[in-house]
Amino acid sequence: SLSETYELKRQQHLADLQRKEDEMRQTFVIRVKEKEAQLKETEKELHDRFDALKKKHAEEKKKIEDNKTRYEADMQAFQQRKAQHQAQMSTLGKKGKK
């Protein structure tokens, strides 16, 4: 009968729609999981890069601090030698004037 045929076609159509919806949902879930994996990999690479830059920065900062300490020690030694030299010159100058 016509109503049975209509109902059968309707059921087939609904089943088709449900199958397509399920396929689309499954495809969407797969794409989301792939994107999440890609984002996690990118995040890991960024963290690794950040850690490497942080380590490099710490090494450079230590190197600069070491150079600063060495420079300050050299400057202090120079000032002491300069003061000794000036003291010797003033002593020599006094002896020469006598």
C-alpha positions in Angstrom: 0.0 0.0 0.0 1.0 3.6 -0.5 1.1 4.4 3.3 3.4 1.4 4.0 5.7 2.4 1.1 5.7 6.0 2.4 6.5 4.8 5.9 9.2 2.5 4.7 10.8 5.3 2.6 10.5 7.6 5.6 12.2 5.1 7.9 15.0 4.6 5.3 15.4 8.3 5.0 15.6 8.8 8.7 18.1 5.9 9.0 20.2 7.5 6.3 20.1 10.9 8.0 21.1 9.3 11.3 23.9 7.4 9.6 25.2 10.6 8.0 24.9 12.5 11.3 26.9 9.7 13.0 29.6 9.9 10.3 29.8 13.6 10.6 30.0 13.5 14.4 32.8 10.8 14.1 34.7 12.8 11.5 34.4 15.9 13.8 35.6 14.0 16.8 38.6 12.7 14.8 39.5 16.2 13.6 39.2 17.6 17.1 41.5 14.9 18.4 44.0 15.5 15.6 44.0 19.2 16.3 44.4 18.7 20.0 47.4 16.4 19.3 48.9 19.1 17.0 48.3 21.8 19.6 49.9 19.7 22.3 53.0 19.1 20.1 53.2 22.8 19.4 52.9 23.6 23.1 55.6 21.1 23.9 57.9 22.7 21.3 57.2 26.1 22.7 58.0 24.9 26.3 61.2 23.3 25.1 62.2 26.5 23.2 61.3 28.6 26.3 63.4 26.3 28.6 66.4 26.5 26.2 66.1 30.3 26.0 65.8 30.6 29.8 68.9 28.4 30.2 70.8 30.5 27.7 69.7 33.7 29.4 70.8 32.4 32.8 74.2 31.4 31.4 74.7 34.8 29.7 73.6 36.5 32.9 76.1 34.5 34.9 78.8 35.3 32.4 78.0 39.0 32.6 78.0 38.9 36.4 81.4 37.1 36.3 82.8 39.7 34.0 81.4 42.5 36.2 83.0 41.0 39.3 86.3 40.6 37.4 86.1 44.1 36.1 85.4 45.5 39.6 88.4 43.6 41.0 90.6 44.8 38.2 89.4 48.4 38.8 90.1 48.1 42.5 93.6 46.8 41.9 94.2 49.6 39.4 93.1 52.2 41.9 95.4 50.7 44.6 98.3 50.7 42.2 97.5 54.3 41.2 97.3 55.4 44.8 100.7 53.6 45.6 102.2 55.2 42.5 101.0 58.7 43.5 102.3 58.1 47.1 105.7 57.1 45.7 105.7 60.1 43.4 104.9 62.5 46.2 107.6 60.9 48.4 110.1 61.2 45.5 109.0 64.8 44.9 109.6 65.7 48.6 113.0 64.0 48.6 113.9 65.8 45.4 113.0 69.2 46.8 115.1 68.8 50.0 
